[in-house]
Amino acid sequence: MKQYVIIGNGVAGTTAAENIRKSDETGKIVIITDEDLPFYYRVRLNEYVSGDLAEQDLVAKKEGWYRERAIDLKLRTRVTDARPAEKVIITEENEKLLFDVLLVATGSHSFIPPIKGADAAGVFALRNIRDARAISSAAGGNDHVVLIGGGLLGLEAGNALRKLGKQITVVEFFPRLLPRQLDVEGARRLQTMMEAMGFSFRLGAKTQEIEGGNRTKGVVLEGGETIPTGMVVISAGVRPNMELAASLELECDKGVKVDERLATNQPDIYAAGDVAEFRGMPYGIWPAALEQGKIAGTNMAGGDMRYEGTTMANSLKVVGIDLASAGNIDAEGKLESTVVQDEKTYKKLVMEEGKIIGCIMLGNTKGFNRVTKAMAEEQDASALSDLFSAK
Ligand SMILES: Cc1cc2nc3c(=O)[nH]c(=O)nc-3n(C[C@H](O)[C@H](O)[C@H](O)COP(=O)(O)OP(=O)(O)OC[C@H]3O[C@@H](n4cnc5c(N)ncnc54)[C@H](O)[C@@H]3O)c2cc1C
């Protein structure tokens, strides 16, 4: 009987376990996580923060799901070491677990830039349920929250706190919002929409220091302005959790390197999800982790599926704002593109040699799935002329 061990119970690890079981009815499957909840919707943590979703409703797979599939889920267990030659992983409590096939699906963590005061009480980042609980309880005692980072996750976290009645100021280093998802015009429109909702922005602004020592008192920007606040949420990107890469002797760069089968350089060790780097790319998005988990799990159980990459697509989950973007958004305006706009809508389709390579849809995201499909299939732009032509 084969023993499968999976480190990480996010979407990659859980999907892998599900697919192993589909191919191998008798093998032993163990999932290990240092968190205290079974698989939950990490992407919906902001709804928990805003009070729209209770903790039990975040949980995607309840106990019965694991029982029915004979999957052994070990909560609150951190893997800290490994001996790949002996096919053993070791937990913080010094428990040793043998594996025949191992999946590293350890996800990623919030990147905290080296800002003076970033380790003070009152400074948070949102990655897991522990963070969300801490943010929720701190929010009660603060009327004004400063968000450092105006990317998707930052704006969504800001919106969750705004819904709790907090005043929100977003500090963004780039001169515009969502620099990776929007061009100048798209970002200008989004900013106007969010200002109307009550957000304040400091763009092109660099945080010099979080002031206050033990207790956060304010955010000092380069140039001298201090924004008084007792609570700061940093949202400055994520980095793969690669702590185990050294002991497992895994080849890595930005993430743990995997091939098309999601195999690492070590025999019988696979990696999937945010921790994995495929063709130079750590994806950091849910659909990629899901797809990789499926392929890794199938292959761990003896299958032969190949991963071809995932189209980078994102949407902003802020009620009242329809925004989705994918691929190359041609921020510099150097490529061929079609723009359709009116007072409420801004849509841009980016092309290279007639093929669709990116899009922005703001104000109307109807047909977005068709666009990402067309991108993945390298279709001609003419296939979407109904979506991107002035009416
Ligand atoms: C607030 C928020 C909103 C998001 N919104 C979107 C969105 O709208 N669209 C989108 O595509 N993506 C979104 N993402 C990103 C998405 O959640 C991730 O891409 C996805 O969850 C990655 O899944 P994963 O299985 O690779 O890793 P994770 O879900 O991070 O799971 C990894 C697990 O492994 C555990 N672990 C790590 N190291 C160890 C260890 N040594 N021992 C034991 N356990 C360990 C971690 O604690 C964690 O539970 C969002 C993320 C956040 C935080």
The ligand as an ORCA input file, in Angstrom:
! r2SCAN-3c Opt
* xyz 0 1
  C      -7.336     37.414      1.047
  C      -6.944     36.684     -0.197
  C      -7.698     36.829     -1.345
  C      -7.338     36.156     -2.517
  N      -8.103     36.336     -3.625
  C      -7.780     35.661     -4.748
  C      -8.590     35.773     -5.915
  O      -9.573     36.510     -5.946
  N      -8.252     35.053     -7.023
  C      -7.167     34.226     -7.031
  O      -6.913     33.583     -8.050
  N      -6.370     34.099     -5.939
  C      -6.645     34.788     -4.807
  N      -5.842     34.657     -3.703
  C      -4.665     33.767     -3.787
  C      -5.081     32.294     -3.542
  O      -5.723     32.225     -2.305
  C      -3.856     31.390     -3.581
  O      -3.295     31.437     -4.872
  C      -4.208     29.937     -3.257
  O      -4.875     29.844     -2.022
  C      -2.947     29.087     -3.208
  O      -3.270     27.790     -2.806
  P      -2.149     26.780     -2.278
  O      -2.886     25.494     -2.042
  O      -0.997     26.770     -3.176
  O      -1.611     27.391     -0.921
  P      -2.326     27.883      0.392
  O      -3.784     28.074      0.185
  O      -1.533     29.037      0.869
  O      -2.155     26.663      1.398
  C      -0.903     26.249      1.890
  C      -1.085     25.708      3.283
  O       0.125     25.077      3.710
  C       0.365     25.400      5.063
  N       1.800     25.233      5.336
  C       2.823     25.976      4.848
  N       4.022     25.502      5.299
  C       3.716     24.448      6.102
  C       4.525     23.562      6.860
  N       5.859     23.645      6.882
  N       3.920     22.597      7.595
  C       2.553     22.488      7.581
  N       1.743     23.302      6.859
  C       2.328     24.256      6.133
  C      -0.100     26.849      5.143
  O      -0.331     27.272      6.461
  C      -1.384     26.769      4.321
  O      -2.467     26.368      5.104
  C      -6.182     35.319     -2.524
  C      -5.424     35.171     -1.356
  C      -5.782     35.847     -0.206
  C      -4.952     35.683      1.048
*
